[in-house]
Amino acid sequence: MTSVMSSGAQAPSLVSELIRPDQVHGSLYTNPAVFAEELKKIWFTTWVFVGHESEVPEPNDYVRKKLATQDVIMTRDREGEVHLLINRCAHRGLQVCDDAQGNSSSFRCPYHGWTYRNTGELLGYPYNKGYGGKGKLELGMGRVPRVASYQGFVFGSMANDGPSLEDHLGAAAGEIDRLVGLSPRGEVALDAGWLGHKTRANWKFLAENETDGYHPQFVHGSIFGVTGSPIGALYSDASTAVTRALGNGHSENDLRPEFRNFAEPMRWFGTTPDRVPAYVAAMEKAYGDDAQRRMIEGAPHVMIFPNLFIAEIQVFNIQPVAVGECVQYSTAVQLRGGEELNRRMISQSIGSVGPAGMLLADDTEMYERNQRGVSMLDPEWLDVRRGLIRERVDENGFTVGAATDETAMRGFWKHYRSLMEA
């Protein structure tokens, strides 16, 4: 953990000598002290994706979520405002809420009966004479200090101040807009239910992998072969797709150049307009001439630092548990007004990242082998130089590499280091 030296200057981060422009040290994934520093300087400082407003659609709805190691309750009060409460009684620290979700205007601690409003405010406590009567205690449930949402995606920050959510998202906000723009109503929902996948690996392996275009042909080659999927070809040296570092640790695999070359609406979804006519008609009514472009370019493939991954038809929420363990939650995207697509999004998500899903099983095997591998003593360093010699800066000032380059990883580590050394 960071300490304060006698001179008053802050001690250097543990990671300062462990990150190079083209290498990262294996101990970054295995050292418990590094993990503890990450909790303090990343997970409890920056903006972290927690959930979606569609999960609490009605007043007094609530759902339990995670913000790193913190158990939080996402609530919607009677006025419609969304809150993130720390799931802990202000009296003796008991976990107040045990249900995964529900609807209630208050929470009652089962230990001593202390009751809280769904905004976290203390309502009452039994046998109040022991405290001098009613209203004598100024206690309440802990709250995530800052809560903000973008297009319904709810983020929390444990820091009392800092950059706004808009500043944190930067260019990645445009990728969320792209997803929402595939809904005829301009809204998405994440209310199809979340699956939690425990992984015996450091959370950074997952974050790195989400926009790694070098692995699909190998890790998922058997699936692409059996299903006849054209996805594999999007990640090759012949592909016109690019990997882009969007700043602030965010990155994307931009597949739009490939889909523009084909100029076939709905190819990104593996179908044709005649098979989803109601959706196509709704998009054309909502967006006019721009509907064709949206249906050709499709949904984003973007990793938003540190834990939100939008993978076209599904969303992932990565939450760390320990230095060698994390949980990855996944759900199918639901496009308001896109019922023809929504049913297929659920079935495809089950087939790819469900309990017996093929894609996530492949990736998880790689994560866990990675974790076991980096515990070995030699070689000490992991290589992230792929494509460094051919990177360029695009017209918007973003670093761009080829489809299979490790541009995204280098962007991740650059931002990671800046936070850890702050």
C-alpha positions in Angstrom: 0.0 0.0 0.0 1.1 3.6 -0.6 2.7 5.1 2.5 3.6 8.6 3.5 7.4 9.1 4.1 8.7 11.3 7.0 9.4 14.1 4.6 5.7 14.3 3.8 6.3 13.1 0.2 4.2 10.2 -1.0 6.1 6.9 -1.5 6.3 5.6 -5.1 3.7 3.1 -6.2 4.6 -0.6 -6.1 4.0 -0.8 -9.8 6.4 2.0 -10.9 9.2 -0.3 -12.0 6.9 -3.1 -13.2 5.4 -1.4 -16.3 7.4 -0.7 -19.4 6.2 0.5 -22.8 6.3 -3.0 -24.2 6.4 -5.2 -21.1 4.6 -5.8 -17.8 5.9 -7.8 -14.9 4.2 -11.0 -13.9 3.9 -10.0 -10.3 1.3 -7.4 -11.2 -1.2 -10.3 -11.4 0.0 -12.2 -8.3 1.1 -9.8 -5.6 -1.5 -9.2 -2.9 0.1 -5.9 -2.1 -0.4 -4.7 -5.7 -4.1 -5.8 -5.5 -4.6 -3.9 -2.2 -3.1 -0.8 -3.9 -5.4 -1.2 -6.9 -8.5 -1.3 -4.6 -7.4 2.0 -3.1 -6.3 3.9 -6.2 -8.5 2.4 -8.9 -11.6 0.6 -7.7 -12.2 3.0 -4.7 -11.2 6.1 -6.6 -12.3 6.1 -10.3 -15.8 5.5 -11.8 -16.8 1.8 -11.7 -19.7 0.4 -13.6 -22.3 -1.1 -11.2 -25.5 -1.7 -13.0 -28.3 -0.3 -15.2 -31.3 1.8 -14.4 -33.6 -0.8 -16.1 -32.8 -3.2 -13.2 -34.8 -0.9 -10.9 -37.6 0.4 -13.2 -40.2 1.2 -10.5 -40.1 3.4 -7.4 -38.7 1.5 -4.4 -37.2 -1.3 -6.6 -33.8 -2.5 -5.4 -31.1 -4.9 -6.6 -27.9 -6.0 -4.9 -24.7 -5.4 -6.8 -21.0 -5.3 -6.4 -18.5 -2.4 -6.5 -15.2 -4.4 -6.2 -15.2 -5.9 -2.7 -18.2 -3.8 -1.6 -21.7 -5.3 -1.4 -24.0 -2.5 -2.5 -27.7 -2.1 -2.9 -28.9 -0.2 -6.0 -32.2 1.5 -5.1 -34.7 3.7 -6.8 -36.5 6.0 -4.3 -40.1 7.2 -4.5 -38.9 10.3 -6.4 -37.1 8.2 -9.0 -33.5 8.9 -8.0 -31.1 6.0 -8.1 -28.8 5.4 -5.0 -26.0 3.0 -4.2 -26.0 2.0 -0.6 -23.3 0.1 1.2 -25.0 -3.1 2.5 -24.0 -2.6 6.2 -25.9 -1.6 9.3 -24.5 1.6 11.0 -24.9 -0.1 14.4 -22.9 -3.3 14.4 -21.9 -3.7 10.8 -24.3 -6.5 9.9 -25.3 -7.0 6.2 -28.8 -5.5 6.1 -30.2 -6.8 2.9 -30.0 -10.5 2.1 -32.4 -10.7 -0.9 -31.0 -10.4 -4.4 -33.7 -7.9 -5.5 -37.2 -6.7 -4.5 -39.3 -3.7 -3.9 -39.3 -1.9 -0.5 -39.2 1.7 0.7 -37.0 0.6 3.7 -34.5 -2.0 5.0 -34.6 -3.5 8.5 -31.5 -5.0 10.0 -32.3 -8.5 11.3 -29.8 -8.2 14.2 -31.2 -5.4 16.3 -34.1 -4.1 14.2 -32.6 -0.8 13.1 -34.5 0.5 10.0 -33.3 2.6 7.1 -35.1 4.4 4.3 -34.1 3.2 0.8 -32.0 6.4 0.5 -29.8 5.2 3.5 -31.3 7.5 6.1 -31.9 6.0 9.5 -35.6 5.8 10.3 -35.6 4.3 13.7 -34.2 1.9 16.3 -36.0 -0.2 18.9 -35.9 0.6 22.7 -34.8 4.1 21.9 -34.6 5.2 25.5 -31.1 3.6 25.6 -30.1 6.3 23.2 -31.9 9.1 24.9 -35.1 8.9 22.9 -36.1 9.1 19.2 -34.1 11.1 16.7 -30.9 11.2 18.8 -28.7 9.3 16.4 -27.3 10.8 13.3 -26.3 7.5 11.7 -27.2 6.0 8.4 -26.2 3.3 5.9 -23.0 4.1 4.0 -23.5 5.5 0.6 -21.3 5.4 -2.5 -20.3 9.1 -2.5 -20.8 9.8 -6.2 -23.4 8.1 -8.4 -24.0 9.0 -12.0 -25.5 7.3 -15.1 -25.0 7.6 -18.8 -27.6 6.3 -21.1 -29.0 4.3 -18.2 -25.6 2.7 -17.3 -25.0 3.4 -13.6 -21.5 4.1 -12.3 -20.3 4.7 -8.8 -17.2 6.3 -7.3 -16.1 5.9 -3.8 -14.1 9.1 -4.0 -15.8 12.3 -2.7 -14.5 14.3 -5.6 -12.7 13.8 -8.9 -13.3 13.9 -12.6 -17.0 13.8 -13.7 -18.4 10.6 -15.3 -18.5 12.4 -18.6 -14.8 13.2 -18.3 -14.0 9.6 -17.3 -15.9 8.1 -20.2 -14.5 10.6 -22.8 -14.7 9.0 -26.3 -16.1 5.8 -24.9 -19.4 7.6 -24.4 -19.8 7.6 -28.1 -19.6 3.8 -28.2 -22.4 3.6 -25.6 -24.3 6.0 -27.9 -23.7 3.6 -30.8 -25.3 0.7 -28.9 -28.3 2.8 -27.8 -28.7 4.0 -31.4 -29.5 0.5 -32.5 -32.8 0.7 -30.5 -35.7 2.2 -32.5 -36.7 4.0 -29.2 -33.2 5.1 -28.4 -33.0 3.0 -25.2 -31.4 -0.2 -24.1 -32.2 -2.4 -21.1 -30.1 -4.8 -19.1 -33.0 -6.6 -17.4 -32.7 -10.1 -18.9 -30.9 -11.4 -15.8 -27.2 -11.6 -15.0 -25.0 -14.7 -14.9 -22.0 -14.6 -12.6 -18.9 -16.5 -13.6 -16.2 -17.0 -11.0 -12.8 -17.0 -12.5 -9.6 -18.1 -10.7 -7.6 -15.3 -12.3 -6.6 -11.7 -11.8 -9.2 -9.2 -13.1 -6.6 -7.5 -15.4 -6.4 -10.6 -17.5 -10.0 -10.3 -18.3 -9.8 -6.5 -19.0 -6.9 -7.1 -21.3 -8.5 -9.9 -23.2 -11.8 -8.1 -24.0 -10.2 -6.1 -26.9 -7.4 -8.4 -27.7 -7.9 -9.2 -31.4 -4.9 -11.6 -31.5 -6.6 -14.5 -29.8 -10.0 -15.2 -31.4 -8.7 -17.3 -34.4 -6.9 -19.6 -32.0 -8.9 -19.7 -28.8 -12.3 -19.8 -30.5 -11.2 -21.4 -33.8 -13.0 -24.7 -33.1 -16.3 -22.8 -32.5 -15.9 -20.7 -35.6 -15.2 -23.8 -37.6 -18.2 -25.8 -36.3 -20.7 -23.0 -36.7 -19.3 -21.5 -39.9 -19.1 -18.1 -38.2 -17.4 -15.3 -40.2 -16.3 -13.6 -37.0 -12.8 -15.2 -37.1 -11.9 -13.4 -40.4 -12.5 -10.0 -38.7 -9.5 -10.7 -36.6 -6.6 -11.4 -39.0 -3.8 -9.6 -40.7 -6.0 -9.3 -43.8 -8.8 -7.5 -41.8 -9.5 -3.8 -42.3 -10.8 -3.6 -38.7 -8.6 -1.7 -36.3 -7.8 -1.7 -32.6 -8.1 1.8 -31.0 -7.0 3.1 -27.7 -9.7 5.7 -26.7 -7.9 7.3 -23.8 -8.5 6.8 -20.0 -7.8 3.1 -20.4 -10.7 2.5 -22.7 -10.3 0.7 -26.0 -12.2 -0.8 -28.9 -12.0 -3.3 -31.6 -13.6 -1.2 -34.4 -15.1 -3.7 -36.9 -17.0 -1.0 -38.8 -14.4 -0.9 -41.7 -15.2 -4.6 -42.4 -18.9 -4.2 -42.3 -18.8 -1.0 -44.4 -16.9 -3.0 -47.1 -19.8 -5.5 -47.2 -22.4 -2.8 -46.9 -25.0 -5.4 -45.9 -27.5 -4.3 -43.2 -27.7 -6.7 -40.2 -24.6 -8.7 -41.3 -23.1 -7.6 -37.9 -25.9 -9.6 -36.2 -25.5 -12.6 -38.5 -28.8 -12.1 -40.3 -30.5 -10.3 -43.1 -33.2 -7.5 -43.2 -35.9 -9.9 -44.5 -35.6 -12.0 -41.4 -36.2 -9.1 -39.0 -38.6 -6.9 -41.0 -40.4 -5.3 -38.0 -37.1 -4.2 -36.6 -35.9 -2.8 -39.9 -39.2 -0.9 -40.4 -39.0 0.5 -36.9 -35.4 1.7 -37.4 -36.2 3.3 -40.7 -39.2 5.1 -39.1 -37.0 6.3 -36.2 -33.9 7.3 -38.0 -34.8 7.8 -41.6 -31.8 7.8 -44.0 -29.4 7.1 -41.2 -31.0 3.8 -40.3 -29.1 2.0 -43.1 -25.7 3.1 -41.7 -26.6 2.1 -38.2 -27.7 -1.4 -39.3 -24.6 -1.8 -41.4 -22.1 -0.7 -38.8 -23.7 -2.6 -35.9 -22.9 -2.6 -32.2 -19.6 -1.6 -30.5 -17.0 -3.9 -29.1 -15.6 -1.7 -26.4 -13.8 -2.1 -23.0 -14.5 0.8 -20.6 -12.0 1.0 -17.9 -11.9 -0.7 -15.4 -14.8 -3.1 -15.7 -17.5 -2.5 -18.3 -17.2 -4.6 -21.5 -19.8 -4.1 -24.3 -19.5 -7.1 -26.7 -22.1 -6.2 -29.3 -25.0 -8.3 -28.1 -24.0 -8.6 -24.4 -22.6 -6.7 -21.6 -20.0 -7.8 -19.0 -19.4 -6.4 -15.5 -16.0 -7.5 -14.1 -15.6 -7.3 -10.3 -12.4 -8.3 -8.4 -12.6 -10.6 -5.4 -8.9 -11.2 -4.6 -5.6 -11.0 -6.3 -6.2 -14.3 -8.1 -10.0 -14.3 -8.3 -12.7 -12.3 -9.9 -16.3 -12.6 -11.0 -17.5 -11.7 -14.4 -21.2 -11.0 -14.7 -22.9 -11.1 -18.1 -26.3 -10.3 -19.6 -27.9 -10.0 -23.0 -28.5 -6.5 -24.4 -32.2 -5.7 -24.9 -33.0 -3.0 -27.4 -36.3 -1.2 -26.7 -38.5 -1.7 -29.7 -36.2 -4.4 -31.1 -38.1 -7.5 -30.0 -37.1 -9.6 -33.0 -33.5 -9.1 -32.1 -34.0 -9.3 -28.3 -35.1 -12.9 -28.4 -32.1 -13.9 -30.4 -29.8 -11.9 -28.3 -30.8 -13.9 -25.2 -30.5 -17.3 -26.9 -27.1 -16.3 -28.5 -25.8 -15.0 -25.1 -26.8 -18.3 -23.5 -25.0 -20.2 -26.2 -21.9 -18.1 -25.9 -21.5 -17.0 -22.3 -24.2 -19.0 -20.5 -23.4 -21.8 -18.0 -22.6 -24.2 -20.8 -21.6 -21.4 -23.2 -18.8 -22.0 -25.7 -17.0 -18.7 -26.0 -16.7 -17.8 -22.3 -15.5 -21.4 -21.5 -12.7 -20.9 -23.9 -11.7 -17.5 -22.5 -11.9 -18.6 -18.9 -9.6 -21.5 -19.6 -7.1 -19.0 -21.0 -7.5 -16.6 -18.0 -6.8 -19.4 -15.5 -3.9 -20.8 -17.4 -2.5 -17.3 -17.5 -2.8 -17.0 -13.8 -1.0 -20.3 -13.2 1.6 -19.3 -15.7 2.6 -16.0 -14.2 3.3 -17.6 -10.9 6.3 -19.3 -12.5 9.6 -17.7 -12.0 10.9 -17.4 -15.5 10.5 -15.4 -17.7 9.4 -12.6 -15.4 8.0 -10.3 -18.0 4.9 -10.5 -20.3 5.3 -9.0 -23.7 2.8 -6.4 -25.1 4.8 -5.1 -28.1 2.7 -6.5 -30.9 2.0 -3.8 -33.5 4.1 -1.1 -31.7 6.1 -0.6 -34.8 3.1 0.1 -37.0 0.8 2.2 -34.7 -0.5 5.5 -36.0 -2.5 8.3 -34.7 -5.9 8.9 -36.3 -7.7 12.1 -37.2 -9.1 12.3 -33.7 -5.8 11.9 -31.9 -6.3 8.3 -30.9 -3.7 5.6 -31.2 -4.7 3.0 -33.7 -3.3 -0.4 -34.5 -4.2 -3.3 -36.7 -7.0 -5.7 -35.8 -4.6 -8.1 -34.1 -2.3 -5.6 -32.4 -1.9 -5.0 -28.7 -2.6 -1.3 -28.9 -5.5 -1.6 -26.5 -3.4 -3.4 -23.8 -0.7 -0.6 -24.0 -3.5 2.0 -23.6 -4.8 0.1 -20.6 -1.4 -0.1 -18.9 -0.6 3.6 -19.6 -3.8 4.7 -17.8 -3.4 2.0 -15.0 0.1 3.3 -14.2 -1.1 7.0 -14.2 -3.8 6.1 -11.6 -1.5 3.9 -9.5 1.2 6.7 -9.4 -1.2 9.5 -8.7 
